[in-house]
Structures are given as structure tokens and as C-alpha cells.
Amino acid sequence: MSARGAIENVLNRYSIAYDDNDMAEMADTFTEDAVMSMRIAGGDLIGPFEGKTAVMKLMTDSLASQTDQRRHVTTNMALRKETGDAATVSSYLTLISVENGKLTVLSTGRYEDELVREGDGAWRFTKRHLELDLPY
């Protein structure tokens, strides 16, 4: 698999893992020292959440507060820089909710990611920032 294909696969594994409540799969997309942050509608910075444990607590707590089925749709992936074992990627998020037979687009946003290829050959997020256009 090309580096671009492997990196795109990480972005998609993260989204599917969240939607399927597969936290082990999601955890495997982050390095141990990963950092995540977000900003909603130009508000204050949320985070940074430093380390895989803190990032996964954010994800687990967020998922526990939801009653709907979410679909994180990641598109428009642009590989900004790739050096063989590090990459910078931008992509769009469309966040969809399905509940009570109704489908709702909750928000859109843009991810800015930094990934590294670790010793096992797997690409993982080392830094992930999300700018959401609307609160959800």
C-alpha cells in the first residue's frame, strides 16, 4: 500500500472506529504521545489533550453522552507534506446523526493532522486538530 493509501486508511479507521464504538481500533490510530485539540465555531481552543490516554478519555466520554448513531464522513484528504515516515494532512469532516428515523447533518469541519510511521510500519496520528463549523 502506498503511503497515501495507508494514511487515508488511518483517517477512515478512526472515523469508523468512533461510529462503531470500537475504542481499541481507535486507540490504535494514535501514537502514545499523541495530542488532540479542537475549536468549535471559532470559540476557545478545547484541549490540547496530551497522550493517548487523555485523547481516548475524550473520545470515550463524548461517545457515552450520545444517544444517536453518528457517521463521521472524512473527505477531501490533501497530503500536504510526506517525508517517508512523517506526513501532514488536511481533510474535511461531515458529521451526520441518525436517530428516531431521522438523519441530520450536525456539523462540518476540517481536520489538520500530523502522522508518523512507527517502528511496526503503521501510520498513526501524532497530532490531530479539528475546527468544527458548528457546535453539535
Secondary structure by P-SEA (a helix, b strand, c coil): ccaaaaaaaaaaaaaaaaaacaaaaaaaacccbbbbbccccccccccccccaaaaaaaaaaaaaaccbbbbbccccccccccccccbbbbbbbbbbbbccccccccccccccbbbbbccccbbbbcbbbbbccccc
